[in-house]
């Protein structure tokens, strides 16, 4: 089990990124959240078994042709034991 904090840069706001992330994470039984940042990037925390942040973001781009990722930054962070779902934060 792993948890990552991910910051995604590019054309990631106003294109359905958060909804696509929510759909994919739920489909993959991952927990965490996704949120737009004030600077135009998107922040994600993702937790589950066998997570690869690069693969997850590439799957997002494949699922939604309007998403264009320029840069991706991530770090492994502490697990949240009682988290049960993935959500969109506002």
Jmol script that loads the backbone (N, CA, C; Angstrom):
load data "model"
ATOM      1  N   UNK A   1       0.851  -1.176   0.000  1.00  0.00           N
ATOM      2  CA  UNK A   1       0.000   0.000   0.000  1.00  0.00           C
ATOM      3  C   UNK A   1       0.897   1.239   0.000  1.00  0.00           C
ATOM      4  N   UNK A   2       0.565   2.192  -0.858  1.00  0.00           N
ATOM      5  CA  UNK A   2       1.340   3.428  -0.985  1.00  0.00           C
ATOM      6  C   UNK A   2       0.393   4.616  -1.068  1.00  0.00           C
ATOM      7  N   UNK A   3       0.924   5.788  -0.728  1.00  0.00           N
ATOM      8  CA  UNK A   3       0.182   7.043  -0.885  1.00  0.00           C
ATOM      9  C   UNK A   3       1.135   8.078  -1.459  1.00  0.00           C
ATOM     10  N   UNK A   4       0.640   8.829  -2.446  1.00  0.00           N
ATOM     11  CA  UNK A   4       1.436   9.864  -3.098  1.00  0.00           C
ATOM     12  C   UNK A   4       0.693  11.187  -3.107  1.00  0.00           C
ATOM     13  N   UNK A   5       1.463  12.258  -2.958  1.00  0.00           N
ATOM     14  CA  UNK A   5       0.959  13.603  -3.255  1.00  0.00           C
ATOM     15  C   UNK A   5       1.515  13.950  -4.628  1.00  0.00           C
ATOM     16  N   UNK A   6       0.625  14.349  -5.537  1.00  0.00           N
ATOM     17  CA  UNK A   6       0.988  14.613  -6.928  1.00  0.00           C
ATOM     18  C   UNK A   6       0.546  16.020  -7.294  1.00  0.00           C
ATOM     19  N   UNK A   7       1.409  16.771  -7.959  1.00  0.00           N
ATOM     20  CA  UNK A   7       1.044  18.068  -8.523  1.00  0.00           C
ATOM     21  C   UNK A   7       1.182  17.946 -10.035  1.00  0.00           C
ATOM     22  N   UNK A   8       0.106  18.273 -10.735  1.00  0.00           N
ATOM     23  CA  UNK A   8       0.062  18.143 -12.188  1.00  0.00           C
ATOM     24  C   UNK A   8      -0.049  19.536 -12.799  1.00  0.00           C
ATOM     25  N   UNK A   9       0.846  19.836 -13.756  1.00  0.00           N
ATOM     26  CA  UNK A   9       0.881  21.138 -14.423  1.00  0.00           C
ATOM     27  C   UNK A   9       0.538  20.955 -15.896  1.00  0.00           C
ATOM     28  N   UNK A  10      -0.068  21.973 -16.485  1.00  0.00           N
ATOM     29  CA  UNK A  10      -0.421  21.934 -17.903  1.00  0.00           C
ATOM     30  C   UNK A  10      -1.843  22.406 -18.092  1.00  0.00           C
ATOM     31  N   UNK A  11      -2.492  21.888 -19.120  1.00  0.00           N
ATOM     32  CA  UNK A  11      -3.903  22.205 -19.360  1.00  0.00           C
ATOM     33  C   UNK A  11      -4.718  21.202 -18.554  1.00  0.00           C
ATOM     34  N   UNK A  12      -4.891  21.519 -17.277  1.00  0.00           N
ATOM     35  CA  UNK A  12      -5.495  20.569 -16.347  1.00  0.00           C
ATOM     36  C   UNK A  12      -6.694  21.143 -15.595  1.00  0.00           C
ATOM     37  N   UNK A  13      -7.026  22.406 -15.827  1.00  0.00           N
ATOM     38  CA  UNK A  13      -8.227  22.987 -15.223  1.00  0.00           C
ATOM     39  C   UNK A  13      -9.196  23.380 -16.326  1.00  0.00           C
ATOM     40  N   UNK A  14     -10.471  23.192 -16.056  1.00  0.00           N
ATOM     41  CA  UNK A  14     -11.492  23.527 -17.041  1.00  0.00           C
ATOM     42  C   UNK A  14     -11.639  22.504 -18.157  1.00  0.00           C
ATOM     43  N   UNK A  15     -11.073  21.320 -17.953  1.00  0.00           N
ATOM     44  CA  UNK A  15     -11.108  20.275 -18.991  1.00  0.00           C
ATOM     45  C   UNK A  15     -11.663  18.942 -18.468  1.00  0.00           C
ATOM     46  N   UNK A  16     -12.218  18.938 -17.259  1.00  0.00           N
ATOM     47  CA  UNK A  16     -12.761  17.706 -16.692  1.00  0.00           C
ATOM     48  C   UNK A  16     -11.738  16.831 -15.995  1.00  0.00           C
ATOM     49  N   UNK A  17     -10.582  17.396 -15.661  1.00  0.00           N
ATOM     50  CA  UNK A  17      -9.506  16.625 -15.038  1.00  0.00           C
ATOM     51  C   UNK A  17      -9.969  15.981 -13.733  1.00  0.00           C
ATOM     52  N   UNK A  18     -10.571  16.774 -12.838  1.00  0.00           N
ATOM     53  CA  UNK A  18     -10.956  16.246 -11.524  1.00  0.00           C
ATOM     54  C   UNK A  18     -11.985  15.126 -11.645  1.00  0.00           C
ATOM     55  N   UNK A  19     -12.937  15.301 -12.547  1.00  0.00           N
ATOM     56  CA  UNK A  19     -13.975  14.284 -12.716  1.00  0.00           C
ATOM     57  C   UNK A  19     -13.401  13.006 -13.326  1.00  0.00           C
ATOM     58  N   UNK A  20     -12.476  13.156 -14.254  1.00  0.00           N
ATOM     59  CA  UNK A  20     -11.822  11.992 -14.848  1.00  0.00           C
ATOM     60  C   UNK A  20     -10.966  11.281 -13.803  1.00  0.00           C
ATOM     61  N   UNK A  21     -10.247  12.044 -12.979  1.00  0.00           N
ATOM     62  CA  UNK A  21      -9.432  11.461 -11.907  1.00  0.00           C
ATOM     63  C   UNK A  21     -10.317  10.702 -10.925  1.00  0.00           C
ATOM     64  N   UNK A  22     -11.449  11.285 -10.567  1.00  0.00           N
ATOM     65  CA  UNK A  22     -12.382  10.639  -9.646  1.00  0.00           C
ATOM     66  C   UNK A  22     -12.891   9.322 -10.228  1.00  0.00           C
ATOM     67  N   UNK A  23     -13.250   9.337 -11.499  1.00  0.00           N
ATOM     68  CA  UNK A  23     -13.739   8.133 -12.172  1.00  0.00           C
ATOM     69  C   UNK A  23     -12.668   7.035 -12.189  1.00  0.00           C
ATOM     70  N   UNK A  24     -11.452   7.390 -12.626  1.00  0.00           N
ATOM     71  CA  UNK A  24     -10.382   6.385 -12.728  1.00  0.00           C
ATOM     72  C   UNK A  24      -9.977   5.847 -11.363  1.00  0.00           C
ATOM     73  N   UNK A  25      -9.832   6.738 -10.381  1.00  0.00           N
ATOM     74  CA  UNK A  25      -9.429   6.304  -9.044  1.00  0.00           C
ATOM     75  C   UNK A  25     -10.468   5.356  -8.454  1.00  0.00           C
ATOM     76  N   UNK A  26     -11.732   5.693  -8.607  1.00  0.00           N
ATOM     77  CA  UNK A  26     -12.798   4.827  -8.088  1.00  0.00           C
ATOM     78  C   UNK A  26     -12.800   3.481  -8.803  1.00  0.00           C
ATOM     79  N   UNK A  27     -12.609   3.505 -10.108  1.00  0.00           N
ATOM     80  CA  UNK A  27     -12.561   2.275 -10.912  1.00  0.00           C
ATOM     81  C   UNK A  27     -11.390   1.378 -10.489  1.00  0.00           C
ATOM     82  N   UNK A  28     -10.286   2.012 -10.052  1.00  0.00           N
ATOM     83  CA  UNK A  28      -9.083   1.276  -9.661  1.00  0.00           C
ATOM     84  C   UNK A  28      -9.029   0.995  -8.160  1.00  0.00           C
ATOM     85  N   UNK A  29     -10.123   1.291  -7.445  1.00  0.00           N
ATOM     86  CA  UNK A  29     -10.202   1.091  -5.988  1.00  0.00           C
ATOM     87  C   UNK A  29      -9.129   1.861  -5.231  1.00  0.00           C
ATOM     88  N   UNK A  30      -8.847   3.079  -5.675  1.00  0.00           N
ATOM     89  CA  UNK A  30      -7.898   3.954  -5.001  1.00  0.00           C
ATOM     90  C   UNK A  30      -8.664   4.960  -4.152  1.00  0.00           C
ATOM     91  N   UNK A  31      -8.035   5.423  -3.085  1.00  0.00           N
ATOM     92  CA  UNK A  31      -8.642   6.451  -2.249  1.00  0.00           C
ATOM     93  C   UNK A  31      -7.813   7.723  -2.346  1.00  0.00           C
ATOM     94  N   UNK A  32      -8.361   8.816  -1.816  1.00  0.00           N
ATOM     95  CA  UNK A  32      -7.650  10.086  -1.808  1.00  0.00           C
ATOM     96  C   UNK A  32      -8.540  11.215  -2.261  1.00  0.00           C
ATOM     97  N   UNK A  33      -7.938  12.190  -2.918  1.00  0.00           N
ATOM     98  CA  UNK A  33      -8.692  13.360  -3.368  1.00  0.00           C
ATOM     99  C   UNK A  33      -7.967  14.067  -4.500  1.00  0.00           C
ATOM    100  N   UNK A  34      -8.692  14.956  -5.175  1.00  0.00           N
ATOM    101  CA  UNK A  34      -8.149  15.800  -6.233  1.00  0.00           C
ATOM    102  C   UNK A  34      -8.712  17.197  -6.025  1.00  0.00           C
ATOM    103  N   UNK A  35      -7.888  18.221  -6.283  1.00  0.00           N
ATOM    104  CA  UNK A  35      -8.313  19.602  -6.033  1.00  0.00           C
ATOM    105  C   UNK A  35      -7.587  20.548  -6.978  1.00  0.00           C
ATOM    106  N   UNK A  36      -8.325  21.527  -7.525  1.00  0.00           N
ATOM    107  CA  UNK A  36      -7.690  22.590  -8.300  1.00  0.00           C
ATOM    108  C   UNK A  36      -6.895  23.490  -7.366  1.00  0.00           C
ATOM    109  N   UNK A  37      -5.743  23.959  -7.842  1.00  0.00           N
ATOM    110  CA  UNK A  37      -4.928  24.898  -7.086  1.00  0.00           C
ATOM    111  C   UNK A  37      -5.102  26.293  -7.689  1.00  0.00           C
ATOM    112  N   UNK A  38      -4.857  27.313  -6.886  1.00  0.00           N
ATOM    113  CA  UNK A  38      -5.016  28.699  -7.339  1.00  0.00           C
ATOM    114  C   UNK A  38      -4.094  29.060  -8.495  1.00  0.00           C
ATOM    115  N   UNK A  39      -2.962  28.367  -8.627  1.00  0.00           N
ATOM    116  CA  UNK A  39      -1.979  28.705  -9.668  1.00  0.00           C
ATOM    117  C   UNK A  39      -2.244  28.011 -11.007  1.00  0.00           C
ATOM    118  N   UNK A  40      -3.365  27.294 -11.127  1.00  0.00           N
ATOM    119  CA  UNK A  40      -3.708  26.629 -12.385  1.00  0.00           C
ATOM    120  C   UNK A  40      -3.327  25.163 -12.445  1.00  0.00           C
ATOM    121  N   UNK A  41      -2.593  24.680 -11.463  1.00  0.00           N
ATOM    122  CA  UNK A  41      -2.227  23.268 -11.389  1.00  0.00           C
ATOM    123  C   UNK A  41      -3.319  22.487 -10.671  1.00  0.00           C
ATOM    124  N   UNK A  42      -3.146  21.177 -10.612  1.00  0.00           N
ATOM    125  CA  UNK A  42      -4.061  20.316  -9.869  1.00  0.00           C
ATOM    126  C   UNK A  42      -3.243  19.509  -8.870  1.00  0.00           C
ATOM    127  N   UNK A  43      -3.766  19.382  -7.657  1.00  0.00           N
ATOM    128  CA  UNK A  43      -3.137  18.616  -6.590  1.00  0.00           C
ATOM    129  C   UNK A  43      -3.951  17.349  -6.356  1.00  0.00           C
ATOM    130  N   UNK A  44      -3.242  16.238  -6.199  1.00  0.00           N
ATOM    131  CA  UNK A  44      -3.895  14.939  -5.986  1.00  0.00           C
ATOM    132  C   UNK A  44      -3.193  14.222  -4.837  1.00  0.00           C
ATOM    133  N   UNK A  45      -3.968  13.546  -3.989  1.00  0.00           N
ATOM    134  CA  UNK A  45      -3.422  12.537  -3.091  1.00  0.00           C
ATOM    135  C   UNK A  45      -4.081  11.231  -3.487  1.00  0.00           C
ATOM    136  N   UNK A  46      -3.253  10.227  -3.679  1.00  0.00           N
ATOM    137  CA  UNK A  46      -3.702   8.949  -4.224  1.00  0.00           C
ATOM    138  C   UNK A  46      -3.142   7.825  -3.366  1.00  0.00           C
ATOM    139  N   UNK A  47      -4.009   6.909  -2.924  1.00  0.00           N
ATOM    140  CA  UNK A  47      -3.584   5.813  -2.063  1.00  0.00           C
ATOM    141  C   UNK A  47      -4.161   4.491  -2.548  1.00  0.00           C
ATOM    142  N   UNK A  48      -3.324   3.459  -2.522  1.00  0.00           N
ATOM    143  CA  UNK A  48      -3.784   2.129  -2.896  1.00  0.00           C
ATOM    144  C   UNK A  48      -2.619   1.193  -3.138  1.00  0.00           C
ATOM    145  N   UNK A  49      -2.943   0.002  -3.588  1.00  0.00           N
ATOM    146  CA  UNK A  49      -1.924  -0.998  -3.900  1.00  0.00           C
ATOM    147  C   UNK A  49      -1.403  -0.780  -5.312  1.00  0.00           C
ATOM    148  N   UNK A  50      -0.143  -0.960  -5.495  1.00  0.00           N
ATOM    149  CA  UNK A  50       0.491  -0.914  -6.823  1.00  0.00           C
ATOM    150  C   UNK A  50       0.220   0.377  -7.589  1.00  0.00           C
ATOM    151  N   UNK A  51       0.350   1.513  -6.928  1.00  0.00           N
ATOM    152  CA  UNK A  51       0.137   2.802  -7.601  1.00  0.00           C
ATOM    153  C   UNK A  51       1.425   3.228  -8.290  1.00  0.00           C
ATOM    154  N   UNK A  52       1.308   3.659  -9.519  1.00  0.00           N
ATOM    155  CA  UNK A  52       2.395   4.322 -10.230  1.00  0.00           C
ATOM    156  C   UNK A  52       1.851   5.676 -10.673  1.00  0.00           C
ATOM    157  N   UNK A  53       2.304   6.779 -10.043  1.00  0.00           N
ATOM    158  CA  UNK A  53       1.768   8.103 -10.388  1.00  0.00           C
ATOM    159  C   UNK A  53       1.870   8.435 -11.875  1.00  0.00           C
ATOM    160  N   UNK A  54       2.975   8.090 -12.509  1.00  0.00           N
ATOM    161  CA  UNK A  54       3.138   8.375 -13.941  1.00  0.00           C
ATOM    162  C   UNK A  54       2.088   7.645 -14.778  1.00  0.00           C
ATOM    163  N   UNK A  55       1.850   6.392 -14.463  1.00  0.00           N
ATOM    164  CA  UNK A  55       0.864   5.604 -15.197  1.00  0.00           C
ATOM    165  C   UNK A  55      -0.542   6.146 -14.973  1.00  0.00           C
ATOM    166  N   UNK A  56      -0.861   6.530 -13.743  1.00  0.00           N
ATOM    167  CA  UNK A  56      -2.185   7.078 -13.447  1.00  0.00           C
ATOM    168  C   UNK A  56      -2.443   8.338 -14.272  1.00  0.00           C
ATOM    169  N   UNK A  57      -1.465   9.229 -14.341  1.00  0.00           N
ATOM    170  CA  UNK A  57      -1.635  10.475 -15.098  1.00  0.00           C
ATOM    171  C   UNK A  57      -1.729  10.184 -16.599  1.00  0.00           C
ATOM    172  N   UNK A  58      -0.935   9.248 -17.099  1.00  0.00           N
ATOM    173  CA  UNK A  58      -1.039   8.877 -18.519  1.00  0.00           C
ATOM    174  C   UNK A  58      -2.415   8.290 -18.831  1.00  0.00           C
ATOM    175  N   UNK A  59      -2.952   7.503 -17.903  1.00  0.00           N
ATOM    176  CA  UNK A  59      -4.301   6.960 -18.082  1.00  0.00           C
ATOM    177  C   UNK A  59      -5.344   8.078 -18.105  1.00  0.00           C
ATOM    178  N   UNK A  60      -5.133   9.125 -17.302  1.00  0.00           N
ATOM    179  CA  UNK A  60      -6.031  10.288 -17.323  1.00  0.00           C
ATOM    180  C   UNK A  60      -6.021  10.955 -18.690  1.00  0.00           C
ATOM    181  N   UNK A  61      -4.832  11.144 -19.237  1.00  0.00           N
ATOM    182  CA  UNK A  61      -4.717  11.779 -20.557  1.00  0.00           C
ATOM    183  C   UNK A  61      -5.390  10.931 -21.641  1.00  0.00           C
ATOM    184  N   UNK A  62      -5.260   9.609 -21.533  1.00  0.00           N
ATOM    185  CA  UNK A  62      -5.904   8.719 -22.508  1.00  0.00           C
ATOM    186  C   UNK A  62      -7.426   8.771 -22.387  1.00  0.00           C
ATOM    187  N   UNK A  63      -7.914   8.893 -21.153  1.00  0.00           N
ATOM    188  CA  UNK A  63      -9.354   8.881 -20.906  1.00  0.00           C
ATOM    189  C   UNK A  63     -10.033  10.196 -21.280  1.00  0.00           C
ATOM    190  N   UNK A  64      -9.270  11.281 -21.308  1.00  0.00           N
ATOM    191  CA  UNK A  64      -9.841  12.600 -21.592  1.00  0.00           C
ATOM    192  C   UNK A  64      -8.888  13.353 -22.510  1.00  0.00           C
ATOM    193  N   UNK A  65      -9.237  13.470 -23.767  1.00  0.00           N
ATOM    194  CA  UNK A  65      -8.336  14.065 -24.762  1.00  0.00           C
ATOM    195  C   UNK A  65      -8.088  15.554 -24.554  1.00  0.00           C
ATOM    196  N   UNK A  66      -8.861  16.215 -23.690  1.00  0.00           N
ATOM    197  CA  UNK A  66      -8.668  17.643 -23.433  1.00  0.00           C
ATOM    198  C   UNK A  66      -7.568  17.905 -22.408  1.00  0.00           C
ATOM    199  N   UNK A  67      -7.198  16.888 -21.642  1.00  0.00           N
ATOM    200  CA  UNK A  67      -6.136  17.022 -20.641  1.00  0.00           C
ATOM    201  C   UNK A  67      -4.781  16.975 -21.333  1.00  0.00           C
ATOM    202  N   UNK A  68      -3.937  17.963 -21.049  1.00  0.00           N
ATOM    203  CA  UNK A  68      -2.566  18.004 -21.578  1.00  0.00           C
ATOM    204  C   UNK A  68      -1.612  18.289 -20.416  1.00  0.00           C
ATOM    205  N   UNK A  69      -0.869  17.283 -20.006  1.00  0.00           N
ATOM    206  CA  UNK A  69       0.047  17.407 -18.875  1.00  0.00           C
ATOM    207  C   UNK A  69       1.419  17.825 -19.383  1.00  0.00           C
ATOM    208  N   UNK A  70       1.933  18.936 -18.841  1.00  0.00           N
ATOM    209  CA  UNK A  70       3.276  19.408 -19.179  1.00  0.00           C
ATOM    210  C   UNK A  70       4.319  18.892 -18.195  1.00  0.00           C
ATOM    211  N   UNK A  71       3.991  18.924 -16.911  1.00  0.00           N
ATOM    212  CA  UNK A  71       4.912  18.478 -15.866  1.00  0.00           C
ATOM    213  C   UNK A  71       4.143  17.765 -14.771  1.00  0.00           C
ATOM    214  N   UNK A  72       4.862  16.902 -14.074  1.00  0.00           N
ATOM    215  CA  UNK A  72       4.286  16.098 -13.011  1.00  0.00           C
ATOM    216  C   UNK A  72       5.317  15.989 -11.895  1.00  0.00           C
ATOM    217  N   UNK A  73       4.899  16.327 -10.694  1.00  0.00           N
ATOM    218  CA  UNK A  73       5.778  16.217  -9.529  1.00  0.00           C
ATOM    219  C   UNK A  73       5.062  15.366  -8.493  1.00  0.00           C
ATOM    220  N   UNK A  74       5.783  14.441  -7.883  1.00  0.00           N
ATOM    221  CA  UNK A  74       5.134  13.643  -6.848  1.00  0.00           C
ATOM    222  C   UNK A  74       6.132  13.205  -5.790  1.00  0.00           C
ATOM    223  N   UNK A  75       5.569  12.895  -4.619  1.00  0.00           N
ATOM    224  CA  UNK A  75       6.363  12.373  -3.512  1.00  0.00           C
ATOM    225  C   UNK A  75       5.515  11.368  -2.746  1.00  0.00           C
ATOM    226  N   UNK A  76       6.179  10.386  -2.209  1.00  0.00           N
ATOM    227  CA  UNK A  76       5.492   9.398  -1.388  1.00  0.00           C
ATOM    228  C   UNK A  76       5.239  10.019  -0.020  1.00  0.00           C
ATOM    229  N   UNK A  77       4.024   9.832   0.503  1.00  0.00           N
ATOM    230  CA  UNK A  77       3.659  10.406   1.792  1.00  0.00           C
ATOM    231  C   UNK A  77       3.047   9.322   2.681  1.00  0.00           C
ATOM    232  N   UNK A  78       2.752   9.691   3.934  1.00  0.00           N
ATOM    233  CA  UNK A  78       2.197   8.738   4.896  1.00  0.00           C
ATOM    234  C   UNK A  78       0.786   8.295   4.508  1.00  0.00           C
ATOM    235  N   UNK A  79       0.490   7.038   4.787  1.00  0.00           N
ATOM    236  CA  UNK A  79      -0.840   6.482   4.528  1.00  0.00           C
ATOM    237  C   UNK A  79      -1.878   7.102   5.457  1.00  0.00           C
ATOM    238  N   UNK A  80      -3.116   7.145   4.996  1.00  0.00           N
ATOM    239  CA  UNK A  80      -4.256   7.511   5.841  1.00  0.00           C
ATOM    240  C   UNK A  80      -5.089   6.242   5.989  1.00  0.00           C
ATOM    241  N   UNK A  81      -5.021   5.639   7.173  1.00  0.00           N
ATOM    242  CA  UNK A  81      -5.588   4.307   7.390  1.00  0.00           C
ATOM    243  C   UNK A  81      -7.099   4.211   7.205  1.00  0.00           C
ATOM    244  N   UNK A  82      -7.848   5.193   7.633  1.00  0.00           N
ATOM    245  CA  UNK A  82      -9.306   5.070   7.637  1.00  0.00           C
ATOM    246  C   UNK A  82      -9.982   5.640   6.398  1.00  0.00           C
ATOM    247  N   UNK A  83      -9.208   6.058   5.440  1.00  0.00           N
ATOM    248  CA  UNK A  83      -9.788   6.640   4.226  1.00  0.00           C
ATOM    249  C   UNK A  83     -10.522   5.555   3.434  1.00  0.00           C
ATOM    250  N   UNK A  84     -11.740   5.871   2.987  1.00  0.00           N
ATOM    251  CA  UNK A  84     -12.582   4.863   2.346  1.00  0.00           C
ATOM    252  C   UNK A  84     -12.873   5.124   0.873  1.00  0.00           C
ATOM    253  N   UNK A  85     -12.646   6.366   0.391  1.00  0.00           N
ATOM    254  CA  UNK A  85     -13.056   6.680  -0.979  1.00  0.00           C
ATOM    255  C   UNK A  85     -12.148   7.750  -1.577  1.00  0.00           C
ATOM    256  N   UNK A  86     -12.410   8.045  -2.832  1.00  0.00           N
ATOM    257  CA  UNK A  86     -11.727   9.129  -3.537  1.00  0.00           C
ATOM    258  C   UNK A  86     -12.750  10.234  -3.728  1.00  0.00           C
ATOM    259  N   UNK A  87     -12.333  11.493  -3.528  1.00  0.00           N
ATOM    260  CA  UNK A  87     -13.286  12.593  -3.637  1.00  0.00           C
ATOM    261  C   UNK A  87     -12.687  13.799  -4.348  1.00  0.00           C
ATOM    262  N   UNK A  88     -13.572  14.623  -4.851  1.00  0.00           N
ATOM    263  CA  UNK A  88     -13.189  15.905  -5.435  1.00  0.00           C
ATOM    264  C   UNK A  88     -13.334  16.951  -4.345  1.00  0.00           C
ATOM    265  N   UNK A  89     -12.254  17.683  -4.087  1.00  0.00           N
ATOM    266  CA  UNK A  89     -12.306  18.772  -3.104  1.00  0.00           C
ATOM    267  C   UNK A  89     -12.473  20.089  -3.838  1.00  0.00           C
ATOM    268  N   UNK A  90     -13.220  20.986  -3.216  1.00  0.00           N
ATOM    269  CA  UNK A  90     -13.450  22.306  -3.804  1.00  0.00           C
ATOM    270  C   UNK A  90     -12.853  23.389  -2.940  1.00  0.00           C
TER     271      UNK A  90
END
end "model"
wireframe off; spacefill off
backbone 0.3
color backbone group
